[in-house]
Amino acid sequence: MSNFIEKCLLREAQPEDIDEFIELWHQNPGKQPLHEYLGMTRNEYALWIANAAILPTLLNIRSKHQSMDQLLAEFDHQFPAIAKSTSPSGAMALMKWLKVRLA
């Protein structure tokens, strides 16, 4: 069975369908954590929780067969103070950087 991220990349689901996938997981969570059920890494899930608007960027990264973890390490190397921030402004700075980096 495909997960949410895979279905989005195959255009079988849209980003706005994520709530339906989460509801299905809540109905039968099993042993799989929600982030795995959705097809996200822990870092991707944490970013999405911090700012749901990052989902299209996450999908863009995956569509280019790139690793979010590698991009986060690169961002952390270039902007260590912002990368460790949990503030909305830190999340926005990361999103802007990713858009430039992935352009």
Secondary structure, 3 states (H helix, E strand, C coil): CCCHHHHHHCCCCCHHHHHHHHHHHHHCCCCCCHHHHHCCCHHHHHHHHHCHHHHHHHHHHHHCCCCHHHHHHHHHHHCHHHHCCCCHHHHHHHHHHHHHHHC
